[in-house]
Amino acid sequence: MNAHINNITDSYTLNDKINVDAKVTFLRISPNGKRQTLGVIFAMLQDMSWITKLAPAVLQKSFLARAQGTLDKLVEIINDSDALADADSVVSDAAEYIVSVLASEAVVNELHYTKLPLPEVFKQQKSQNPGFDFFIISAKDILLFGEAKFVANQNAYGNALKQIVRFELESNDIKDLASLFFFVDEDLIKKVNDGVKGYVAAFSSTNIPTCNLVQHIQENADYSKITQHEELVLVAVDMI
């Protein structure tokens, strides 16, 4: 996302815990101009160019039909929430879409990774998708499964980490591969099947000092479970 939309206030690698196998990156972002940010999110949702770039020609009409239905639903949800005007008025569904978009753009711009279309716009289900919220390919060609959580006036890292652990136990990352097959190289699919994968935990944050926030995250039991994989990117999105 453009620098005037998303301000990255902290960015560094966490490698101070002996029992952590993964590469762990922490990003903290602060949206610049809430209404402007919302406008960019609408524009991104309406951009269907990924269909012609990534989807097989014979399936482009199918993906367009799926995406349009979900786009209409997302616009309705975000409009109804008066999103980002006041943190207390942001409904959870809309806020989590916003966290997903802001976090994925920050990871792509800061780490030079590759984002994939939001699963909500290429899966069959129009809302409340049971799988991960977004997908990113790392610079080392590792597929990262992203989960976004929002809790008004709270640091929602615990919710995001807990959901990632639960989704992995339920094999939701494996289930998502069927939908991702048309958008990524087969080698990436094979890696995930072999257990080579990573995760992105994106979450709403308050004005807590970054050092305290990182300490709390590292003390979380689910953090220790997730960091046994290849990579974990933590993205705190200041929504206050």
N, C-alpha and C positions, 0 to 999 in steps of 0.2 A: 504494500500500500504506500502511497506517496507520503513523504516525510511530514507534510503539513496536515495529514489526516491522523497518523499514528506516531506518537512520540515514544521511542524506546528509552526509558529512563535508567534501566539496569540491564546488563548483559554480561554473563560470565559463566565459566565452566565450574561445576562442583566436583571436586575429586579428593575430598578430605576424609572420606569414610572407607575404612579397610574392606568392609563387607559389601561394597558396591562394585559390581562388575561392569555396569553400563557406563557409557559416556553420558553425563548428566549436564544439561545446559539450563540455566535459569534466565528468563527474560521477564522484564516488567515493563508494561506499556501503559500509556495514558492517552486516550483519544483526545485529539486537539479539535475542538469545535464539535459539540455533540450533534447538532442538527446537520452539520456538514458531513459528519461521519455517517449518519443515517442515510443521507443522500447517496453516498458512495456505495453503501450496502445495497440499496435498491438497484443501483446501476449494475452492480456485480451480479445480483440475482437475475436481472433481466438479460444479461449477456449469455446468449446461447451459442456463441461461437465454438465452444468446446465440443459441441455435437458434431460439427463438420470436421473438426480437427482430430477428434479421438474416436468417435463411434464409427463402426463399419457402415458403408454407404447404405446397405440394405436395411439397416436398423435405425437410421437417422430419424425417420418419421415416428418410429416407436418411442425413441428417447425424447423427442420433442413433445409428444403427447403427454408423456409422464411428467416431464419437467414443467410444462405449462400449468398443469393442475396443481402441482406443488407450489409453483411461483405464486399463483393466485392465493393459495392458502397462507403462505408466508407474509405476503403483502397485507392481507386481512389481519393477521395476528399482530404484526408490527404496528399497523395503523391504529388498531383498537387499543394498543397499550400506551399510546402517546410516548413511544420509546425514547429513552435517553433524555427526556425533558426533566425528569425527576426520578432519581434512583428508586424511590418508594413506589412509583407508579408503573414501573416496568414489570410487566407480567413475565413469569418465569420462562415460558416458551420463547417469547420474542428476545428476551435478554440472552438466552443461551445461544440462539442463532447469531446474535451480535458478538458474543464472546468467541464463538467459533470462527467467524469471519475475521475479526480483529486479530485473533491469535494466529490463525493460519497465515495471514498476510505478514505478520511480524516475523514468524519463523522463516518464511520464504525470503523476505528482504534482508533480514539480519544474518541468516545462516546460508543463504543462497541455495535453499532446497527447492524442490518442485512440488507444487500443490496439485491436487486432483479436484474435479468438481465436487461440490458438496453432495454427499449421498442422498440428502433429502430431495434433490432435483433429478436424480437418475434412477432411484429405486421406485418400485411400484407404489409403495405406501405414501400417501400424501402428507402425513404428519405423524409425530410420535414414533419415529423409526426406532426399532428395538436394537439397532446396531450402533456402531461408532458414529460420531458427529462429523468427522472430517478425516481426510487421508493426505499424507505428505510422503514424498520420496526423499530420502536423505542424500547427501553428496556421495555417500558410499553405497548407494543403491540398496538401502534398507527401507522397507515399507513401514511407516510409522502410523499407528492408529490413534486418532485424536478424540478426546472426550472433553466436552465443555460443560461447566456447571456454574450456575448463578444462584446466590443467596443474598437477598437484599441486606446491605450493611454488614456483611460478613465476609470472611476469607473462606472461600468455598473449595480450597485445595483438598480437604478431607473427603468431600463428596466426589470430586473428580477422581482421586486416587482409588477410592472404594469402588466406584463404578468400573474403572479399568480392571481391577482385580476380579470383580464379579463377572464382567463380560468375558475375560479370558477363561475363567473357570467354566463358563457356559459355551465356550468355543465360538463366541460371536465374531471374533476376528477371522476365524476359519470360514464361518458362514458368509462373511462379507466378501470373500474371495470370488464367489460366483458372480457378484455384481461388478467387481473390479476387473474381471478377466479381460474385458474389452478395452480397458484403459491403461493397462500396465504390461510390461514384458512378462513373458511366461516365467523367466528366471526369478522374478520377484515373487511370483506365486509359489514357486518351488521353495524359495528360501523360507517363506512363512510356514509352509507345510513342514519344513525341517526345524522349525522353532527359531529361525533367525528373523527377528522383528524388533520393533521398538514402539514407543508410545509417546503421545503428547498429552499432558494434563493442563488444560486451560481453565482458568477459574477467576471469578470476580474477587477483587481484593479491596481492602480499605486503606486507610492512611498509616497502617502499621509500618514501622521501619523495616527495610528490606532484610537486614541482618536477623531480626527477630522472626520474620516470616520464614526465611530459609531454615532457621534452626527448628522451628515448629514442624516444617515439612519433613526435615531429615529425621525427626523423632517419631514420625508417623509409621505405624507398622506396615501399612500398605505400600509406603515408599520403598521399604526394604525388599518387599516382594517384587515390585515392578523393576527395580534396578538390578535384577538378576538377568535381565535381557540385554539386548545390544545397545539400546539408547533410550533415554528419557529426556524429553524437553518439557520444562515447566514454564508456563506462561501466566503471569499474574496480570490481570486486566483491571486497572483502577477504574471503578464504576462510580465513585463518589465525586 
